[in-house]
Every structure is written in structure tokens, then in C-alpha cells.
């Protein structure tokens, strides 16, 4: 057994020798650096990336350079960690991520999805340490390029994938916050990009080639012409075209899961909230008529139709309890087809019971942690406690709803042993039907700064997944809401 393990380690070591660091210039051109082996960041320390943890760049992935952040690699034949390419750059240019400016000043990649730009807020940063825990010294900076003109690269994965490692970089002390996306370590191997990630949900309904088609704008115009005064449709058209939201686009494609936001207000003050920093939050409460004009055609005609209340472009949907209750009752009076789903923070279990009695079919509650203290530091709940979330899951189950827990995953936090145990205990107590795993979209340093003890040992995302699957062999684990019932 020992010799077999040694053989596997040697094969992994040889594979690691083929991995090359990637970096970018300000023009978005991406280069590989053959004399530097790439590192990944597990949320605590920098580590060598295992070839076995890499997959080919998924369709729909966006590669982005990270301003004021400089890539980390290991010199070939040396143990020292350096940052940025050497002053005599030997890297050859690789695939260029061509871009064009959008109206809002952002960028689009070749596949039409938005590339991130640097943010406008600043955050404090603690010191960075090398893989063996020692503080980096100025001596290393004298032997390598200081990072000027060479920036770290991160991959923004399409839905259904879970990152295993963050990009390894050091940042300037006054670096602006990154926009709230999930950034994944990317390398160059065998003349192609690879990322440290794992496919969690292979649903064909969320594959990138189904979205952002040349027909989308025409479909949106046709729908808006039919309902020119519907503010909800206008809001969704902006989400579909500007932010490339899949569930918003599905409303106009008239298929699968369609998003329906209703609430401009929220009772959580999440750090790096996506509806504040990277999307435009809905500014009005739609009327019952506006909701029905969107929901009814979708449920009546779309294949595998789902209408989901609670989207990334709004606050907390249960704040509009009376409106949602009326809408659900009217919808179910008109049609029994499709699924009515609620995405919520689970803070108002009484509202969930009302909506279930009105005809709601499924529920998804999002958390970043099953530990109340960690949850509170990120969500900053206003007027509710974590206990309400658990109550909501139990109420939903008692009412016969298909119940999902949406765990927002972050390396170095989610995979800590005590966090894993807390998730296991919560699943056991609530008996959920589906565990959804999605990457948390946030600037990495901002998130880790919330937890002073984040340097504590973690198991790794792969081991976290293996523990869950072993403990709950029959629990479905995925990334998307399920179409599981309804009239076809």
C-alpha cells in the first residue's frame, strides 16, 4: 500500500510540473509563465494546485484580471514563493480574452458575458504568509518583478460548478474591493486553460449555450410590445440584457425556471450584497396585475415551468407577504401547471406557512453557514435569528413543500471541521430534500476579514463534499431548483 501511495504521489508531482502560472496585463491579454508553478489559495494559506483537482475550462467561464492584485507562483527548482513574472518575462502570449465596452463602462468577453472591473470601496488587509507560514520578505521582491503590469487572473465559473481554490495573489494595501463574484484559481496545462473546480449539477437547462443568443433582444422587444406598461417586464429585460441573468432570460425565452422579483426591501444587510454592488435592485413593488402578466403565460406555456419569487436583484420577498399570497392564489385558480417556488432567507416562518397554504410548491433558503455566529457576521440580520431559519425549514416540510437548503460555499470557511459538523446537524434536524451548493460571490479578502479565526485548519472543499456524500448517500446535492412535479 505504501509503495502504491508513493507511486501516486510521484505521478501527481510529475503532473504538477506541467502546470504553469497565468497572468494578465491591463489590456486583458493573458500570458502563461513556464518557469513559475501556479499556487492556489485555500482561504488560509497558499498551496500547490493538484492536477487531480483541475478540470478543463467550462463553457461559459469568464476569465478576468484582478486589478491591484499580483499572482503568486513557485520558482521551478526552488522552494521560494515569488509574485509576478520575472523582470525578463519569458511567458508567451496565450488566448486573448477580447473585450468590448458596454454602456455601463464594464466589459464583455467573446461569449457576451460581462467581465468584472475593479470596485470602488476599500478594505483593510491583514498580512500574507507563505505556504510554510513564514512572512514574505522584501528580499524576494528584489529578485522578481514587483508586479507592475502583471496581474492575477481569476475564473468566474458558470452555474453548476463549485470552486475548490481561490486565485493566489497578494494585493496592494489600498486595493479597491473586487466586484462580488466568485473567483476561482486558473492555470495553463497542455496548451489549455484549466480551473480548480468540480461539476456539482450537470442539468442541461443551465448550460451557457442556451443563453445570450442572438434572438434574445427580439424576444424581449416582442414581449415588451405586448405589455408596454408592465414595469416588472422592463426590469427583467434589464436583468436579462445587462446582467445576463439566466432566470430573467428564461421569462422571455418562455422556458424552465423564470425569476420574478417583487421586494425592494430586506431584513438582512449582507456584506457585499449582490443586489447592491453588482446588480440593480428592483425599486418598486409590482402590482398584482404586473405579476400575473409575467407568471401566468410562463406557467401555462413554458416546458418544465418554474416561477421563482426571490431573486438576486431584490431584497427579501416575504416582506411582500400579502401580495405574494394573493398572486399565488390567483395563479393556482387559473392553472395548476408548473412549480411555484420561493427563494428566501427564511426569516419569517409564519409567512412561509401562509404561502404554502395558498399554493406554494417549493422553498429554498440560503445561508453561508450553519453556525449562527458565522451566519450573523455575513448576513447581519435585522430583527431575526438563525433559529427562525431552522423553524422555516421545518414549517415548509410540515406543509408538504419540496425544501432546499442553499449553502453558499467559500474555501477556508465552509470546509472547516466545525462548519461541516454544523451543516450535517442542520440537515439531520430539518430533513431537507435537496442541498444546493453554490460559490459565495464576494471579494475574498472582504469575506475573510469578517472572521479573525479564519486561519484555522480546514479540510478542503473536496473532502467536505466527500463527507457529505458519505453521511447522506440518498440526499440529492446540486445547484439548481428542481422541477419535480406539476402538470406538463
Secondary structure, DSSP 8 states (H G I E B T S, - for coil): -HHHHHHHHHHHHHHHTT-BEEEE-TT--EEEETTEEEEEE-SSSEEE--GGGEEE--TT-EEEEETTEEEEEEETT---EEES--SS----B------EE-TTS-EE-TTS-EE--EEEEE------B-TTS-B--HHHHHHS--STT-BEEEEE--TTEEES-EE-EEE-TT-EEE-S---B-EEEETTEEEEEEEE----GGG-GGGSS-TTHHHHHHHHHHHTTT-HHHHHHHHHHHHS--HHHHHHHHT-SEEEE---S--SB--TT-HHHHTS----S---HHHHHHHHHHHHHHSTT-EEEE--TTSS-GGGGHHHHHHHHHHHHHH--BSEEEEEE----HHHHHHHHHHT--EEEEEES-SSHHHHHHHH-BSS--HHHHHHHHHHHHHTT-EEEEEEEE-TTTTTBHHHHHHHHHHHHHH--SEEEEEE--S-HHHHHTT-TTTTS-B--HHHHHHHHHHH-TTSEEESS-----SB-
